[in-house]
Amino acid sequence: MERMTVEEMAKYIGASAVKVYAMVRANEIPHYKIGAKILFRKSTIDQWIAEQEAQASGK
C-alpha cells in the first residue's frame, strides 16, 4: 500500500494542494485520516480516476 500526502496527491493528479483540500472538504475524493493528517491510498485513487474517466466518457 502506497500512501500519499495532500502535496503528493496534488502533484499526482496535476492539481494544487488548495484544490485537493477543497475536494477533501467536499468529500469528492477518497481519503482517510490518521489524527489530523489527510492521506490517500494510491490504488484507491487510481480506481477513482478510472471511474471518473468512465463517467466522463459516458460508459
C-alpha positions in Angstrom: 0.0 0.0 0.0 1.4 3.3 -1.0 0.2 6.3 1.0 0.3 9.8 -0.3 0.0 13.2 1.4 -2.0 16.1 0.2 1.0 17.6 -1.5 1.9 14.3 -3.2 -1.7 13.8 -4.3 -1.8 17.3 -5.8 1.3 16.5 -7.9 -0.1 13.1 -8.8 -3.4 14.4 -10.2 -2.0 17.7 -11.5 -3.9 20.0 -9.1 -2.9 22.4 -6.4 -2.8 21.4 -2.8 -5.6 24.0 -2.2 -7.8 22.2 -4.7 -7.1 18.8 -3.1 -8.0 20.2 0.3 -11.3 21.6 -1.2 -12.0 18.2 -2.7 -11.4 16.5 0.7 -13.7 19.0 2.4 -16.5 18.4 -0.2 -15.8 14.6 0.1 -15.2 14.4 -3.6 -12.0 12.4 -3.4 -11.4 9.2 -1.5 -9.2 9.8 1.5 -8.6 8.8 5.1 -7.2 10.5 8.2 -4.7 9.4 10.8 -5.1 12.0 13.5 -5.3 15.3 11.7 -3.2 14.1 8.7 -5.1 13.6 5.5 -3.8 10.6 3.4 -4.6 8.9 0.2 -4.1 5.3 -0.9 -2.6 5.2 -4.4 -4.6 2.1 -5.5 -7.9 3.7 -4.4 -7.0 6.9 -6.2 -6.1 5.0 -9.4 -9.5 3.3 -9.3 -11.3 6.6 -8.6 -9.6 8.2 -11.6 -10.7 5.3 -13.8 -14.3 5.7 -12.6 -14.1 9.5 -13.2 -12.8 8.8 -16.8 -15.6 6.3 -17.4 -18.3 8.7 -16.2 -16.8 11.5 -18.4 -16.9 9.3 -21.5 -20.4 8.1 -20.7 -19.5 4.4 -20.1 
